Each structure stands twice: as C-alpha cells, then as structure tokens.
C-alpha cells in the first residue's frame, strides 16, 4: 500500500508537468465559464426553464472535464508510458500490475474532482451559481460518469500503439462528444436534428444526468442515463482487460 501512495504522488506531479492535460481539465472549463458568463450572466431565463445560463452550463462543464480526462489525459498518458517502456519497468517492480493501473485511475479522478471544484467555486462566487440537488447524488453521477469515460480511455490506450495515435483517437472522439452533447454549448440552442443525434453521444448522458441531479431530480428519473453509463463502464473494462498490453 505504501508503494501505491508513492506512485500516486509521483503521478500527480507528472500530471501537472503536462500542460495540455492541466489546460483541458482546469483552464478550458473556466475560460468558457467566464466568456459565456460575461456575455449572458446568470439571470433566470424562460429559455433555460427559469434558470440562468451559468446554472445550466456549470454541470455541463463538469461533464466536459470528465470527457477530456477520460478520452485524452488517460489514453495519452498510459499509451505514452507503454511507448517509452515505463509500463514494462513498472511490471518488473514489486508493485502489482493492478496497483499501477489503480494509481492512474486515482490520480486522474482527483484531478477531475479538482477541476470540477474550481469550476463550481468560480461559478458560485462570481455568478451566484444556484444548486438545488443533493451533493451525494451529484457526486454519484459525477463518479459514474468519470469511471465510464476512464474505461474508454483505457480502451483507447489498449489499442493505440503510441501516445500520438492515442491523441488522434482521443480527439476524434472528444470533439463530437463535446459539441453534440451540450457540454460546451447548451442543448437548448440546438436544432431538433442535432438534439436527436446527440442522444447517441455517450457524453450526452453525463450532461443530462449531472444537470438533472444538480437541479434536484431523483436518481430514479435518470435510470436510462445511469444504465447507459454503467454499461459503458462494464464494456470498457471488459474489453480493456482483454486488449491491454504492457509493452
């Protein structure tokens, strides 16, 4: 266990030495928050069901952070370690392989939480963000969404031979998820055709789940989203376990 915590500490320091990872997790959501917040503010609007722009966008931006960490940070990090022979050397140490992979999940989840906490704090203190749900329910939805996309990240890392390929695959998946799910731009602004297409985008279910729980919906109202994300998690873990290579 001591080795796990040392490895996790090292991984956390490495994370902040990767500017692209820190940008998409921490800086990019805050940039969007301040841009759209300065334009639209957070006054209640009938267009958003009586809620403000920031109230609607903040839980969606949480989904954006989840998507970027899962599809980009994890896939690039793990495939890069394989490419450089780091995974092979880790496997030769007394650390169990599961501990090595668990440290990746642990650190990336902490970074996801950090990015989310900074976003919520900024939205609350600058724009008076409203919260009508239960913290435990939102944390559950956030964790389920994160683990589901992390499993996809490990799947990408399993099939990508290099970090460059993982980056390309991640970007190909990330941007359709980002712009069709309502994570970057509110779904209320979409034409009906885009809304219909967005239902087939995994990140849409994270956005819908987090927004609903943020506004106070019971978990039972989002069984579809929970089922889709749980299925994605199981499928991603199962395929990754079969396809993952240490070298």
C-alpha positions in Angstrom: 0.0 0.0 0.0 2.9 2.3 0.8 4.2 1.8 -2.8 0.8 2.7 -4.2 0.8 6.1 -2.4 4.3 6.9 -3.5 3.4 6.0 -7.1 0.2 8.1 -6.9 2.2 11.1 -5.6 4.7 10.8 -8.5 1.8 10.5 -11.0 0.2 13.6 -9.6 3.4 15.6 -10.0 3.8 14.3 -13.6 0.2 15.3 -14.4 0.9 19.0 -13.7 4.0 18.8 -15.9 1.7 18.1 -18.9 0.3 21.5 -19.8 -2.3 20.1 -22.3 -3.8 17.8 -19.5 -4.0 20.6 -17.0 -5.4 23.0 -19.6 -8.4 20.8 -20.6 -9.1 19.8 -17.0 -8.7 23.1 -15.2 -8.3 26.1 -17.6 -10.6 25.4 -20.5 -13.8 25.0 -18.5 -13.0 28.2 -16.6 -12.4 30.1 -19.8 -15.8 29.0 -21.2 -17.5 29.9 -17.9 -16.1 33.4 -17.9 -16.7 34.0 -21.6 -20.3 33.0 -21.6 -20.9 34.2 -18.1 -19.7 37.7 -19.0 -22.0 37.7 -22.1 -25.2 36.2 -20.7 -24.8 36.5 -16.9 -26.9 34.2 -14.7 -30.3 35.9 -14.7 -33.2 33.4 -14.8 -34.5 33.0 -18.4 -37.5 31.2 -19.8 -35.2 29.9 -22.5 -33.5 27.8 -19.8 -36.6 26.8 -17.9 -36.4 29.7 -15.5 -32.7 29.0 -14.7 -29.7 31.1 -15.5 -27.1 30.4 -18.2 -24.4 29.6 -15.6 -26.8 27.4 -13.6 -27.4 25.3 -16.7 -23.8 25.4 -18.1 -21.8 24.5 -14.9 -23.0 20.9 -14.6 -22.5 20.5 -18.3 -18.9 21.8 -18.0 -18.4 19.2 -15.3 -19.2 16.6 -18.0 -16.7 18.3 -20.3 -14.0 17.8 -17.7 -14.9 14.1 -17.4 -14.7 13.7 -21.2 -11.4 15.4 -21.6 -9.7 13.4 -18.7 -11.1 10.1 -19.9 -10.6 10.4 -23.7 -7.4 12.5 -23.7 -5.4 12.5 -20.4 -5.7 8.8 -19.5 -5.3 7.4 -23.0 -2.3 9.6 -23.9 -0.6 9.0 -20.5 -1.0 5.2 -20.5 -0.1 4.7 -24.1 2.9 7.1 -23.7 4.1 5.0 -20.8 3.9 1.9 -22.9 5.7 3.5 -25.8 8.6 4.6 -23.5 8.8 1.3 -21.7 7.7 2.7 -18.4 4.9 0.1 -18.1 7.3 -2.7 -18.7 9.6 -1.4 -16.0 6.7 -1.0 -13.6 5.7 -4.6 -14.2 9.2 -5.7 -13.1 8.9 -4.0 -9.7 7.3 -5.5 -6.6 4.2 -3.4 -7.3 1.3 -5.4 -8.6 0.0 -4.5 -12.1 -3.4 -3.6 -10.6 -1.8 -1.1 -8.3 -0.1 0.6 -11.3 -3.3 1.0 -13.1 -5.2 1.9 -10.0 -2.8 4.8 -9.4 -3.7 6.1 -12.8 -7.4 6.0 -12.1 -6.9 7.5 -8.6 -4.8 10.4 -9.7 -6.9 11.2 -12.8 -10.1 11.1 -10.7 -8.5 13.5 -8.1 -7.6 15.9 -11.0 -11.1 15.6 -12.3 -12.5 16.5 -8.9 -10.1 19.4 -8.6 -11.1 20.8 -12.0 -14.8 20.4 -11.0 -14.3 22.0 -7.6 -12.5 25.0 -9.1 -15.2 25.4 -11.7 -18.1 25.3 -9.2 -16.3 27.7 -6.8 -15.7 30.2 -9.6 -19.3 29.9 -10.8 -20.6 30.3 -7.2 -18.5 33.3 -6.2 -18.5 35.2 -9.5 -22.0 34.5 -10.8 -24.0 33.3 -7.8 -24.4 29.7 -9.1 -27.6 28.0 -7.7 -27.7 24.4 -6.5 -31.0 22.6 -6.0 -29.9 19.0 -5.7 -28.2 16.7 -3.2 -24.4 16.7 -3.0 -24.3 12.9 -2.6 -26.4 12.3 -5.7 -24.3 14.7 -7.8 -21.1 13.0 -6.5 -22.5 9.6 -7.5 -23.4 10.9 -11.0 -20.0 12.6 -11.3 -18.2 9.4 -10.2 -20.2 7.1 -12.5 -19.6 9.4 -15.5 -15.9 9.7 -14.7 -15.4 5.9 -14.3 -17.3 5.2 -17.5 -15.1 7.6 -19.6 -12.0 6.4 -17.8 -12.7 2.9 -19.0 -13.0 4.2 -22.6 -9.6 6.0 -22.0 -8.0 2.7 -21.0 -9.6 1.1 -24.1 -8.1 3.7 -26.3 -4.7 3.2 -24.6 -5.0 -0.5 -25.2 -5.4 -0.2 -28.9 -3.1 2.8 -29.6 0.5 1.8 -30.1 1.8 5.3 -29.4 0.8 8.4 -27.5 0.4 10.2 -30.8 -2.1 7.7 -32.0 -3.9 7.9 -28.7 -4.1 11.7 -29.0 -5.6 11.4 -32.5 -8.1 8.8 -31.5 -9.0 10.8 -28.4 -9.5 14.0 -30.4 -11.7 12.2 -32.9 -14.0 11.0 -30.1 -13.7 14.0 -27.9 -14.9 16.8 -30.1 -18.1 15.2 -31.4 -18.9 14.3 -27.7 -18.0 17.9 -26.7 -20.2 19.7 -29.2 -23.1 17.4 -29.7 -23.7 16.5 -26.1 -24.4 20.0 -24.8 -21.3 20.0 -22.7 -19.8 23.1 -24.4 -22.9 24.8 -25.8 -26.4 24.4 -24.1 -28.6 21.8 -25.8 -31.4 24.3 -25.7 -29.7 26.2 -28.5 -29.6 23.1 -30.8 -31.9 22.5 -33.7 -34.0 19.3 -33.3 -31.8 17.3 -35.7 -28.8 17.9 -33.5 -30.7 17.1 -30.3 -31.7 13.8 -31.9 -28.2 13.0 -33.0 -26.9 13.9 -29.5 -28.8 11.1 -27.9 -26.3 8.6 -29.4 -23.3 10.5 -27.9 -22.1 9.0 -24.6 -21.3 12.4 -23.1 -24.9 13.5 -23.6 -25.9 11.1 -20.9 -23.4 12.5 -18.5 -24.6 16.0 -19.2 -28.2 15.0 -18.8 -27.5 13.1 -15.6 -25.5 15.8 -13.9 -27.8 18.6 -14.9 -30.8 16.7 -13.6 -29.2 15.8 -10.3 -27.9 19.3 -10.0 -31.4 20.7 -10.3 -32.8 18.2 -7.8 -34.1 15.3 -9.9 -34.3 12.0 -8.0 -32.0 9.2 -9.3 -35.0 7.2 -10.4 -35.7 9.8 -13.1 -32.4 9.1 -14.8 -32.3 5.3 -14.9 -31.6 5.5 -18.7 -28.5 7.6 -18.3 -27.3 5.5 -15.3 -27.9 2.3 -17.3 -26.0 3.6 -20.4 -23.0 4.8 -18.4 -22.9 1.7 -16.3 -23.0 -0.4 -19.5 -20.2 1.7 -21.0 -18.1 1.2 -17.8 -18.6 -2.6 -17.9 -17.9 -2.8 -21.6 -14.9 -0.6 -21.4 -13.4 -2.5 -18.5 -14.1 -5.9 -20.1 -12.6 -5.1 -23.5 -9.6 -3.3 -21.9 -8.8 -6.3 -19.7 -8.6 -8.4 -22.9 -6.8 -6.0 -25.1 -4.4 -4.2 -22.7 -0.7 -4.7 -23.4 2.2 -3.8 -21.1 4.7 -3.5 -23.9 
